[in-house]
Amino acid sequence: MKKFAVFKIGGEDFGVEINRIVEILKTQKIHSLPELPDFLSGVITVRSEVIPLLDLRKRFGFQPSVKKERIIIVQYDSEKIGLLVDEIKEIISLTTEEIIGPPSIFKGLKRKYLTGLGKKGDRIIILLNIDDLLTSEEKIILKESEGIFEEDAGSGKPT
């Protein structure tokens, strides 16, 4: 049995294993950085820690809905990353029988983004593979951007 946090993106239910989640926050000031891919919104500061923010709606081609927008802070490699989502729904448990392997194509999402699909009654929950949300090149861009933000954060200079 595994536990998942279920959230909405573009009307679809997505899930992330609960053991990967550090915390869930209301939206806050996002510091934009130049030359980031469009699905990387910038960075946020949480208790003086700089955390990059990935807009999952843009990553997967959904239109944002800002009514209950939340940020899920997850453990990503040895770092933390924020995931911008439409709303948090619930925490659910899924047995191994309720988790099926990812289909080759599902709602336009690449297979590498999925660990599988959760079936709970008549619901389908798209289970995300957090480790493959960014390519190697995107990770490098993000690292460089974080460094720039941290250097300039105290100087009052725009980044």
N, C-alpha and C positions, 0 to 999 in steps of 0.2 A: 504494500500500500504506500502510495506517494501522495504528498499534499502539494497543491498548486494554488497560487493566487490567480484568480480569474479577473480579467479586465476587458474592456471594450475598446476596439479600434474600428472605426467605420462600420458600426453595427454588428461586427463579428466578435465572438468570444475567443480570447487568447488566454493562454496560461503559461506561467513560469513556476518552476519548482520553488517552493517556499524557502528551502534551505539556501537559495541563491540571493534572496532578498535581504537587504540590510535595513531599509526603512521605506515608508511611503509618505510622501510630502504633498502639501498643496502647492500649486504653482507659485513661483517667486520670480524675482528679477533674473532675467537671462542676459548674460553678457555676450553680445555677438562678437564674433571674431571674423576677420577677413579671410576670404579664399577657402572657406570650408565647403565641403559638399553640401547640397541643400538640405539633406536630411539630418545634418548635424546642426543643431540650433545654436550652439555656443557652449558656454560653461555657466554653472551656478556655484555659489559658495555655500557650503553647509558646515557650520561650526569651524570656520576659517580653512576648510579643505576645498580645493578647487575640483569640481566634478564635471566632466564633459556630459553634454545632454544630447541624446539621440532621439529624434522625433520618429517614433515607429510608424506613425500615420504616413509621413512623407516617405519613409523607407519602403513601405509596402504599397504606396500609391493610393491611399485613402484620403478623403477630405477631412480636415480637422473639425472637431466639434468641441467648443470650449466651455460647455455648460458645467461639467464636473471634472475638468481636466486635472490630472494628477501626475506626479513624478514618482516613479518607482526606482529607488537606488538599489542596484544589484552588484554583486561581486562579479567582476569580469577579469579573467586572468588574475593578476595580483593587485588589480586596481578596482576602483568603484566607477560605475557609469550610471547616469540617470536616463531612464526611459520615459519619454513623454507619451501619455496615453489619454484616451477620452474620459474614462472613468473606471474606478475599481468596483468590481461586482461582489466577490465573495472568496472565501477559501474553501476548496473542496478536496476530498480524498478520492483517488482513483486506484483501483486494483490493477494488477498487470493485465487482467482480462479486459478491462475497460480502456486500455491504451493499445492502439493499433499503429503499425508502422506508417510513416508518411507516404502518401501516394506520390507518383512522379511529378505531378503538377496539381496544385490545389489553390484555387482562387488567385492565380497569378503569382503565388509565392514560390520562390525557388526551394527545392527540396532541402538544401543545406540549412535553411533557416528553421526547419522543423525537427523536433525529436519524435513527433508522432501526432496522432489525433486522439483526444479523450472522448469517449462516448459515455454520457450520463443521461440515461433515459433517451429522450429524442433529441438531446442537445449534442452538438459537436463542438469541442473546444480545441483550438489549434495550439499545440504545445510547442513553444519556441525553444530553439537551440541558442541560448545566449552566447555561447562561445564563437559562433559563426556569423554574428550579426554584422561584423565589420571585416573587410578584406585586410590583408597585410598592409597595403598602401594606405588605406583609410586609418589604420592604427597609427602609422607613422605620422600622418598629417595631424591627427589628434594630439599625439605626444608633443609635436613641435608647437602646436597652438597653445597647449596648456602651459608650456614653458614661457612663451611670450606673455601670456596673461599674468602668470605669477611674478615675472620680472617687473611688469609695469603696474601691477595692482596698487602698490603703495605710492607710486609717484603721481597719481592723478592724471597721467597721460592717457589719451584714448588708445585702445589697442587695435 
